[in-house]
């Protein structure tokens, strides 16, 4: 049985704005689930309904086999970590971590023992007598996480907990969160719009848009086999390249011709979702599967290059539209350079031109 299960969960605000539109998904015991999507897609509202901070206007929430849809947050055995640390500025680090244990009536000796244990575990032992204003953002977020962990809840909910940290702090905290979760095997639901966070942390990713779930899958599944054009565009940095095509035939392979006639491809259909609803299609290809090739069929001219340290992203204007390829860091082509490209058809995705669903 799934540890967390959402059934047709909805949230509609006064005035008719529907933030979450009848979503279903489940998480197994010990699983790390990431809700990923752009701002306003409903991911934080979904998390807050699981926590009981927002009341659902439809559907059901089950935790550990018990329906909790109408229960108060305190009755759900959940530890929550917010983007903004929500620490008590007048309390020391020790007292901030101890707060939920004291609120629950735990005795003084056991509270002290658990606070010290979690503080040492997270590298906060030397900071216990300091106050939040004396600490860095990274240390304050560690305290917020320690305060959630010390309760030993049955489930963790995290709402963009790394959003205010700099790059080094985000990386360190990401490693800490995943390490703690793997050790404790506590079911965790984590909200972010940062794809790198999602890909590095998740057992499975729930991609959301406009209050609906677009795909649920492992990081590899949503990256390599996106369910629709939105997922292909949103997941990955940069998102997929797209080429408008016409379908000339389809059996176990799609035969595609670009609208400009410059490109002809046979694309294998692996576990196809269904046939196209029209003769139009969109070919999607990741930048790492676009290659510079002196004999390639696509002619183009370099527009710009982005130096990333370990690689370059080369933006090319072609008759098939703008394409981005990933090249070696030491190879600079220069704006205005003529270039020919080849696509790895075996790695391509094809989306129906009308519905934008993967074929």
Secondary structure as UniProt FT lines:
FT   STRAND          4..12
FT   TURN            14..15
FT   STRAND          18..27
FT   TURN            29..30
FT   STRAND          32..36
FT   TURN            39..40
FT   HELIX           43..51
FT   STRAND          58..63
FT   TURN            64..65
FT   STRAND          66..67
FT   TURN            69..70
FT   HELIX           73..75
FT   STRAND          78..81
FT   TURN            89..90
FT   HELIX           93..103
FT   TURN            104..105
FT   HELIX           108..121
FT   TURN            122..123
FT   HELIX           125..127
FT   TURN            128..129
FT   HELIX           132..134
FT   HELIX           137..149
FT   TURN            150..152
FT   STRAND          155..159
FT   TURN            161..164
FT   HELIX           167..184
FT   STRAND          187..192
FT   HELIX           195..201
FT   STRAND          204..209
FT   TURN            210..211
FT   STRAND          212..217
FT   HELIX           219..224
FT   HELIX           229..234
FT   STRAND          241..250
FT   STRAND          253..258
FT   TURN            259..260
FT   STRAND          264..268
FT   STRAND          280..285
FT   HELIX           287..289
FT   STRAND          290..292
FT   TURN            294..295
FT   STRAND          298..307
FT   STRAND          311..318
FT   TURN            319..320
FT   STRAND          321..328
FT   TURN            329..330
FT   TURN            335..336
FT   STRAND          338..343
FT   HELIX           345..347
FT   STRAND          349..352
FT   TURN            353..355
FT   STRAND          357..358
//
